[in-house]
Every structure is written in structure tokens, then in C-alpha cells.
Amino acid sequence: MDRRESEAYEAFKQEAQSLRQECRWLRHDRDGYRRDWYHASQRVGVLEERVAKLEAENRRLRTRVKELTLSAAAAASSDGHVAPPPFVKPPAPGHRKKPGRKKGHPAALRPVPDHVDVHRDVPPPKDSRGRPACPLCNCRLGDLRRHERLTEDLVPAKVIVTCYHTVSGYCAMCGRRVETRAPEQPPAANVPHAQLGINALATAAVLRVVHRLPFAQVVRVLADLPGLTVSAGGVARQLQRLARWLGPYCERIKLALRASPRVNGDETGWRTNGRNGYLWAVTDAKHTLYHVDKGRSGGVIEGLLGRTFPGTLTCDFYGAYNRLGCPKQRCLAHLLRELDDAARDSPAFAAGEFYPRGKRLTKDMLALKRKWRELDDATYTRRARRLEDRLDRLAEGAYDEPDAKRLARRLLKHRNELTRFLWDEDLDGTNNAAERALRPAVVMRKVTGGSRSAKGAEAWAKLASLMRTASQQGRNVLETVKQLLVEHWAGKPAMALTSPA
């Protein structure tokens, strides 16, 4: 074999080897594509089945919409009134009670003022001879009589700038300079502008917390009524400062609740700086404490009431309240609501025996408690024992429906916490007290969307606790805030709001 043939053979050999390598690659790619094709065909089959189901549901919904449209048109053509769509809540059946008192009741008027600040004479117009005359036809008036017409009005507000001329001196014992201060004067601050006085601070706090106005609206009210110029950020900063001053009074409220024989607790969502958190409320007849926290664990309620809380806690069935070892009363209103929700979502549960028996038993327990003062002790005790026996039979029964099993386990677990209110006159079977305490906060959340910072949330919780507690005790909220500020600035111990006014 000559040289030329040898080179051709080597080239042919290299080309054959390259083709074999390329063939192996192509086979590998073919196998991969086959696997991808198999998975894609499986996915296409699933999607085609899903599309078929959606098309069937779409046809059913279109038919239903057409039926509802025809029924609404028929109803409108029969009586001239267009029927509401099915998602609209139907009107209350029957005749509802007319608002207000019954016809012929004594007038409910505002109380007569106990004093008169200004007496003002209003003489009649006079004619050319100086005699009383009619303002319409200028005829002389006879048989003159005197009357007293009372009006109650507001004094137009205005900004009052007060300059306190204080004196400071160096104390060798304390090692610092001390300055005199009037009782209603805020702590001195070296700022070029004037500070907000006690009336402006208290008014801004009440507008923000009690009346639930956004900061921009608080600023607008202060500018429109008394003519006070302040920014929204300034109001927010001043309320945080106010909450720091009044913080010790919130601690007194917490101690009063820990010593209370019966408290109610509940929680709801609260956003702080765009992040989800929770607002806790603990209340009794004379005190309410709010607390904003990131978590919803049992450690929060334990920190509010203490590990050794001796009273009775009324709450819902949320597991965080199990952290406390105190006696509890579970809310029967929550139980009724859950029974109705389960019956709405599960026709099998609604048709079973657990739902009507559980609902009737819960209503009978609440109805019996309302007759506490009407029935004698023996009759009341006998009926309460019967209700407890009915509860035991309902909780220990055998059920096939999942919701019935779940709720039966709940009744068995909280057996003693469902009937405790039957044996305590001052204990309620529902958690309505905590729900009412949270309602203003929920309205506030809808208006403002929550708090912009953790400091703002803490300040709102403290001020809301103080103001709701003052309202529960029958105090004037605005005057109470000013009183607490004067006491704190004077260095007095935080003893207010721990007992009724």
C-alpha cells in the first residue's frame, strides 16, 4: 500500500469514527426526546380532561345564569319589582320593630342646664315714638310678656400661646440642673418652635383613638377649629411621646386585670408596617387592655394575665388560651356559629342528628342562664343538671359524619368549660365583652389599615387601653387624659383608673 492509499485509509477511518460518535449522540438525544414526548403526552391528557370538566362546569353555570335571568325577568314582569341576585342577603322576614319608643311615651329631652353663664336682653323694635312695635307692620304692641329661652352653645376655639417664665439652678447633690415647671406645662424641650400644650395633646389623642380619625384628618380638625398648625408626622410623634408618659397607667390596668375574678380575652389581625400581626384585648367590667404583638401563641396571653392568673377567663376555642391553667368558659356564640357554618358547607352534617341537637342544647343553656333570678334554686339546679346530662350524651355519641366527630371531640374536651357559666351569676356564656372591646379597633383598622411602625402600634394600644378604661368607668375621656398627664408630670404614683370613678 503506497503512501496515498494509506492517507486515504486513515481519513476514512477517522470519518467513520466521527460518524459512529455522532450516531451515539443522536441515539441519546432520541431517547431523551422520547421520554419528554411521553411525559408531554401524559400532561396533555390531564389537561384535556381538566378542560373537559371546566367546559362542562361552564355550560352548567351558563344554564344556571340563564335560568336566574329568566326567573328575575318573570318576577319583574309580574309585580314590577326586580328581584335581587341570589348573592344579595334577603330582607328580614316579618314585621320589624319600629325604631324609637312606643307612641305616647314621655318625652326624652336633653337635661335642663343647671346654670346660666350669660343673660342677654332682646328688646322688641320700636316705632318713631319709642314704643314697642311689630317688626312686620310697625303697629304698636300691647300686652307685653317676658320669656326665657335657653340655648347651649360652644365657645369658638382659638390658639392660646403661653410663655412660661421658668427658673433653673444647679443642684450640687443631684449633679444636674433643675428647672421649675407649672403643673399643666409639658416637660421643657429646647426647640425653636412652641410645644403642644396639654389641651392640644389630649384633644389630638382623643380624635385619633376614640373617634378613629386618620392623622391627616386630625391635622385638618386642629387647623379648622382652633387654627393650630401641626403636621401629621408631628401629631404621630406627639402621640408616641404621650404614650410613653402614660405607660405606667397601662401597667396598673394590667395588674387590675390580673386581680379580676372574671376577664374576657380575644384577638384579631393587626398590620404593622405592612406586616401581619395581631391585636389582643383583655377586658373586664371596669378595665380594658390592648396589646399589639407579632405572634398569636399562648405566650402572649400568658404575658398579659400572668402564669398564675386565679380568675376565670372567657374565650373562644383557640388553642393558645389553653396555655393558662385557670378556669375557663368557652364562648357558646362561637359554637353556634361553627355549627351553622358546618351545616352550610356539609349537607350530610345538616341532615344528621348532631346539628339540631347541638344547636338546641346551646340555646337552651343560654336561655336557662337568663332565668337565673326568676327560678328558685332547686328548679334552676335541676334544669342545669339536665342540660349537663344532655351535653354528655351529645359528646359521647357515635357519629359517622366528619364534622360531627370533630365537634363531638371538642365538646368532650371542653366539657367543664362549656357549662361553668351556669353556676356563676356574674359569668357570661359568650365572649361578647371581648368582641365589643375589639369592635372599635376593627373600625380603626378599616380606616387606617393598621400602624406604620411598631412604636406607633404600641402607642395606639396604650392610649386605647387608657381611654376605653376611662369610658368604662364613666369618666370624661378628655379630662381624664389631662388629669393623668398632670399627675405624671408632677411625679405622682400611677394609681388612677384602677377603681371606678
C-alpha positions in Angstrom: 0.0 0.0 0.0 1.5 3.2 -1.1 1.5 6.5 0.9 -1.5 8.0 -0.9 -3.7 4.9 -0.2 -2.5 4.9 3.5 -3.5 8.6 4.0 -6.9 7.9 2.4 -7.5 4.9 4.6 -6.6 7.0 7.8 -9.0 9.7 6.7 -11.8 7.2 6.0 -11.1 5.6 9.5 -11.3 9.0 11.3 -14.5 9.9 9.4 -16.1 6.5 10.3 -15.2 7.0 14.0 -16.7 10.5 13.9 -19.9 9.2 12.3 -20.2 6.5 15.0 -19.7 9.1 17.8 -22.4 11.3 16.2 -24.7 8.3 15.8 -24.3 7.6 19.6 -25.2 11.3 20.3 -28.2 11.2 18.1 -29.5 8.0 19.7 -29.0 9.6 23.2 -31.0 12.6 22.1 -33.7 10.4 20.5 -34.1 8.6 23.8 -34.3 11.9 25.7 -36.9 13.2 23.3 -38.9 10.0 23.6 -39.1 10.5 27.4 -40.1 14.1 27.0 -42.7 13.2 24.5 -44.1 10.6 26.8 -44.4 13.0 29.8 -45.8 15.7 27.5 -48.5 13.3 26.2 -49.4 12.4 29.8 -49.6 16.1 30.7 -51.7 16.8 27.6 -54.1 14.0 28.7 -54.5 15.5 32.1 -55.1 19.0 30.7 -57.6 17.7 28.2 -59.5 16.0 31.0 -59.4 19.2 33.0 -60.6 21.3 30.1 -63.5 18.9 29.6 -64.5 19.3 33.2 -64.2 23.1 33.0 -66.3 23.2 29.8 -69.0 21.1 31.4 -69.0 23.3 34.5 -69.1 26.4 32.3 -72.1 25.0 30.4 -73.8 24.3 33.7 -73.1 27.8 35.0 -74.3 29.4 31.8 -77.5 27.4 32.1 -78.0 28.5 35.7 -77.4 32.1 34.8 -79.9 31.9 32.1 -82.5 30.3 34.5 -81.9 33.0 37.1 -82.1 35.8 34.5 -85.5 34.4 33.2 -86.8 34.0 36.8 -85.8 37.6 37.6 -87.4 38.8 34.5 -90.6 36.9 35.3 -90.6 38.3 38.8 -90.1 41.8 37.5 -92.9 41.4 34.9 -95.4 40.0 37.5 -95.1 42.6 40.2 -93.0 45.3 38.6 -90.2 44.8 41.2 -86.8 43.5 40.1 -85.7 40.6 42.3 -82.2 40.9 43.8 -79.5 38.4 42.6 -79.0 35.3 44.7 -75.8 36.6 46.4 -77.7 39.5 47.9 -78.8 38.9 51.5 -82.6 38.6 51.6 -84.6 41.1 53.7 -85.6 40.2 57.2 -88.8 38.2 57.3 -91.9 39.5 59.1 -92.6 42.9 60.6 -89.6 44.5 62.3 -89.9 46.6 65.4 -90.3 50.3 64.6 -87.3 52.3 65.9 -87.8 54.5 68.9 -90.1 54.2 71.9 -93.8 53.4 71.8 -96.4 56.0 71.0 -97.4 58.1 73.9 -94.2 57.7 75.9 -92.9 60.6 77.9 -90.6 62.9 76.0 -86.9 62.1 76.2 -85.3 65.6 76.2 -81.9 66.8 77.0 -81.4 67.8 80.6 -82.1 71.4 81.6 -78.9 73.3 82.2 -78.1 73.7 85.9 -76.7 77.2 85.5 -76.8 80.2 83.2 -73.5 81.8 82.1 -74.8 84.8 80.1 -78.1 86.8 80.5 -78.9 88.8 77.4 -81.9 91.1 76.9 -83.6 91.1 73.5 -85.9 94.2 73.3 -88.6 94.5 70.6 -88.2 97.0 67.8 -89.6 100.5 68.5 -91.6 103.0 66.4 -90.8 106.6 65.8 -92.2 107.5 69.3 -90.1 104.9 71.1 -92.9 102.5 71.7 -92.6 98.7 71.1 -93.8 98.0 67.6 -94.4 94.9 65.4 -91.3 94.3 63.2 -93.6 93.3 60.3 -96.2 96.1 60.1 -94.8 98.6 62.6 -98.0 98.5 64.6 -97.8 99.2 68.3 -97.5 96.1 70.5 -99.7 95.5 73.6 -99.9 93.0 76.4 -96.1 92.6 76.6 -94.8 89.4 78.2 -91.3 88.3 79.2 -89.9 84.8 78.2 -86.7 82.9 78.9 -85.2 81.0 76.0 -82.2 78.8 76.8 -79.5 77.9 74.3 -76.4 75.9 74.8 -73.5 76.8 72.5 -69.8 76.3 72.1 -67.2 79.0 72.6 -65.2 79.4 69.4 -61.9 77.8 69.9 -58.6 79.7 69.4 -55.0 79.0 69.9 -53.6 80.4 73.2 -49.8 80.9 73.3 -48.5 80.7 76.8 -44.9 81.7 77.7 -43.8 80.1 81.0 -41.0 82.1 82.6 -39.1 79.4 84.5 -36.0 79.4 86.7 -33.3 76.8 86.6 -30.5 76.1 89.0 -27.6 73.7 89.6 -28.1 71.1 92.3 -24.8 70.0 93.9 -26.4 66.9 95.4 -28.0 65.7 92.2 -25.3 66.9 90.0 -27.6 68.4 87.4 -29.5 71.5 86.5 -33.2 71.5 87.6 -35.9 73.8 86.2 -39.2 75.0 87.6 -42.4 73.9 85.7 -46.1 74.7 86.0 -48.4 71.8 86.7 -50.1 71.9 83.3 -46.8 72.7 81.5 -45.2 69.8 79.4 -41.6 68.9 80.2 -39.3 71.6 78.8 -37.6 71.0 75.5 -35.1 73.1 73.7 -36.9 73.6 70.4 -37.2 76.8 68.4 -41.0 76.3 67.9 -43.7 76.2 70.6 -44.6 72.8 72.2 -48.1 71.5 72.1 -49.9 72.2 75.3 -51.9 69.8 77.4 -55.2 70.6 75.8 -53.9 70.1 72.3 -52.2 66.9 73.2 -55.3 65.4 74.8 -57.6 66.6 72.0 -55.3 65.1 69.3 -55.2 61.8 71.2 -59.0 61.6 71.6 -59.6 62.5 67.9 -57.1 59.8 66.9 -58.0 56.9 69.3 -61.7 57.5 70.3 -63.0 59.0 67.1 -60.6 56.9 64.9 -59.6 59.8 62.6 -56.6 59.4 60.3 -53.6 61.7 61.1 -54.4 63.9 58.1 -58.0 64.5 59.4 -56.7 65.2 63.0 -54.5 67.9 61.5 -57.4 69.3 59.5 -59.7 69.5 62.5 -57.0 71.2 64.6 -56.4 73.7 61.8 -60.1 74.4 61.0 -61.4 74.7 64.6 -58.8 76.3 66.8 -56.4 77.3 64.0 -53.5 75.2 65.3 -50.9 74.4 62.6 -49.2 71.0 63.0 -48.1 68.3 60.6 -49.4 64.7 60.5 -45.9 63.4 61.4 -45.8 65.8 64.3 -49.1 64.5 65.7 -47.9 60.9 65.4 -44.6 61.7 67.2 -46.5 63.6 70.0 -48.9 60.6 70.5 -45.9 58.3 70.9 -44.5 60.7 73.4 -47.8 60.9 75.2 -48.0 57.0 75.3 -44.5 56.9 77.0 -45.7 59.3 79.7 -48.9 57.4 80.3 -47.3 53.9 80.1 -47.3 53.3 83.9 -51.1 53.6 84.0 -51.3 50.8 81.5 -49.3 48.7 83.8 -51.8 49.5 86.6 -54.6 48.3 84.3 -52.7 45.1 83.6 -52.3 44.5 87.4 -56.0 45.2 87.9 -57.0 42.7 85.3 -54.7 40.1 86.8 -56.6 40.5 90.1 -60.0 40.5 88.5 -62.2 37.4 89.2 -63.6 37.3 85.6 -62.0 38.5 82.4 -62.7 38.1 78.6 -60.0 37.7 76.0 -59.9 37.8 72.2 -57.6 38.7 69.4 -57.8 39.9 65.8 -55.5 40.8 63.0 -53.4 44.0 63.0 -50.9 45.1 60.4 -47.8 46.9 61.4 -45.6 48.5 58.7 -47.3 46.2 56.1 -46.6 43.0 58.1 -49.4 40.9 59.6 -49.6 40.8 63.3 -52.3 40.5 66.0 -54.1 42.8 68.4 -55.0 41.2 71.7 -57.8 42.5 74.0 -58.3 41.6 77.7 -61.3 43.2 79.4 -63.5 43.1 82.5 -66.3 45.3 83.7 -64.0 48.3 84.5 -60.8 47.8 82.6 -59.6 47.0 79.1 -56.0 46.3 77.9 -54.9 46.2 74.3 -51.6 44.7 73.1 -50.2 44.5 69.6 -47.9 41.5 69.0 -46.3 39.8 66.1 -47.4 36.4 67.3 -50.6 34.6 68.3 -49.2 32.0 70.6 -50.2 31.2 74.2 -47.2 33.1 75.5 -48.9 36.4 74.6 -52.0 35.8 76.8 -49.8 34.4 79.5 -47.7 37.6 79.5 -50.8 39.7 79.8 -52.6 37.8 82.6 -49.6 36.0 84.2 -48.9 32.3 84.7 -50.9 32.1 87.9 -54.0 34.0 86.9 -56.6 33.0 89.5 -59.8 34.2 87.8 -62.0 32.8 85.1 -61.1 33.5 81.5 -63.9 33.6 78.9 -62.6 33.0 75.4 -63.2 31.1 72.2 -61.8 27.7 71.3 -58.5 28.9 70.1 -55.7 26.6 71.4 -53.5 29.5 72.6 -55.7 30.0 75.6 -55.0 26.5 76.8 -51.6 27.8 77.9 -53.3 29.3 81.0 -54.2 26.8 83.7 -57.0 29.0 85.1 -60.7 28.1 84.9 -62.2 28.9 81.5 -65.6 29.5 80.0 -65.7 28.8 76.2 -67.9 31.1 74.1 -71.2 29.4 73.1 -71.8 32.0 70.4 -68.7 30.7 68.6 -70.0 27.2 69.0 -73.4 28.2 67.5 -71.6 29.9 64.6 -69.4 26.9 63.9 -72.4 24.6 63.9 -74.2 26.8 61.3 -71.0 27.1 59.2 -70.6 23.3 59.2 -74.3 22.8 58.3 -74.0 25.3 55.4 -70.9 23.6 54.0 -71.9 20.0 54.6 -75.5 18.8 53.7 -74.8 15.5 55.4 -74.0 17.3 58.7 -77.1 19.4 58.4 -79.2 16.4 57.9 -77.7 14.4 60.7 -78.7 14.4 64.4 -75.7 16.3 65.8 -76.5 19.6 64.3 -80.1 20.1 65.6 -79.3 18.6 69.0 -76.2 20.7 69.5 -77.9 23.9 68.4 -80.9 23.3 70.6 -78.7 22.4 73.6 -76.6 25.6 73.2 -79.6 27.8 73.0 -81.3 26.1 76.0 -78.2 26.7 78.1 -78.2 30.4 77.3 -81.9 30.7 77.9 -81.7 29.0 81.3 -79.0 31.4 82.4 -81.3 34.4 81.6 -83.7 32.9 84.1 -81.2 33.0 87.0 -83.3 35.4 89.1 -86.7 34.1 88.0 -86.3 30.4 89.1 -85.8 29.1 92.6 -82.5 27.4 93.4 -83.9 23.8 93.3 -85.6 24.3 89.9 -82.6 26.0 88.4 -80.2 23.3 89.7 -82.4 20.5 88.3 -82.6 22.1 84.9 -78.9 22.8 84.8 -78.1 19.2 85.7 -80.4 18.0 82.9 -78.5 20.3 80.4 -75.2 18.8 81.5 -76.6 15.3 81.0 -77.7 16.2 77.5 -74.3 17.6 76.8 -72.6 14.4 78.0 -74.9 12.3 75.8 -74.3 14.5 72.8 -70.5 14.5 73.2 -70.2 10.7 73.8 -72.4 9.7 70.9 -71.2 7.7 67.9 -71.2 9.7 64.6 -70.2 8.9 61.0 -70.1 12.4 59.6 -66.5 14.0 60.0 -67.8 17.4 61.2 -70.0 15.7 63.8 -67.0 13.6 65.0 -64.8 16.7 65.2 -67.3 18.8 67.2 -68.2 15.9 69.5 -64.5 15.6 70.4 -64.4 19.3 71.1 -67.5 19.1 73.4 -65.9 16.2 75.2 -62.5 18.0 75.6 -64.1 21.3 76.9 -66.9 19.6 78.8 -66.4 21.6 82.0 -65.6 24.8 80.2 -69.0 24.9 78.4 -71.3 24.9 81.4 -69.2 26.8 84.0 -71.3 30.0 83.4 -74.5 28.1 84.6 -73.2 28.1 88.1 -71.8 31.6 88.3 -74.3 34.5 88.2 -71.7 37.1 87.0 -70.2 34.8 84.3 -71.5 35.1 80.8 -71.7 32.2 78.4 -70.5 34.2 75.4 -67.4 36.3 74.7 -69.4 39.3 73.7 -67.5 41.6 76.1 -64.2 41.0 74.3 -65.9 41.3 70.9 -67.3 44.7 71.9 -63.8 45.7 73.1 -62.3 44.8 69.7 -65.0 46.4 67.6 -63.6 50.0 67.8 -60.2 48.6 67.0 -61.6 46.8 63.9 -63.2 50.0 62.7 -59.9 51.8 63.3 -58.1 49.1 61.3 -60.5 49.5 58.4 -60.0 53.3 58.4 -56.2 53.3 58.7 -55.1 49.9 57.6 -53.2 49.3 60.9 -50.0 51.1 62.1 -47.0 52.4 60.2 -44.4 51.4 62.8 -44.0 49.3 65.9 -43.8 52.4 68.1 -47.0 53.7 66.6 -48.8 50.4 67.2 -47.6 50.4 70.8 -48.6 54.0 71.4 -52.1 53.3 70.0 -52.6 50.3 72.1 -51.6 52.1 75.3 -53.8 55.2 74.6 -56.7 53.0 73.5 -56.4 51.0 76.8 -56.5 54.2 78.9 -59.4 55.8 77.0 -61.6 52.7 76.9 -61.0 52.1 80.6 -61.9 55.7 81.4 -65.1 55.3 79.3 -66.0 52.0 81.1 -65.6 53.8 84.5 -67.9 56.6 83.4 -65.2 59.2 83.3 -64.8 62.1 80.8 -62.1 60.8 78.5 -60.6 64.2 77.6 -60.4 65.4 81.2 -59.1 62.0 82.3 -56.2 62.2 79.8 -55.3 65.7 81.0 -55.6 64.6 84.7 -53.2 61.7 84.1 -50.7 63.9 82.3 -50.7 66.4 85.2 -50.2 63.6 87.7 -47.4 62.0 85.7 -45.6 65.3 85.2 -45.9 66.0 89.0 -44.3 62.7 89.8 -47.3 61.2 91.5 -47.7 57.4 91.6 -49.9 55.9 88.8 -52.9 55.0 90.9 -55.8 56.3 88.7 -58.0 54.1 86.5 -57.6 51.2 88.8 -61.0 51.7 90.5 -64.4 53.2 89.4 -64.8 56.9 89.4 
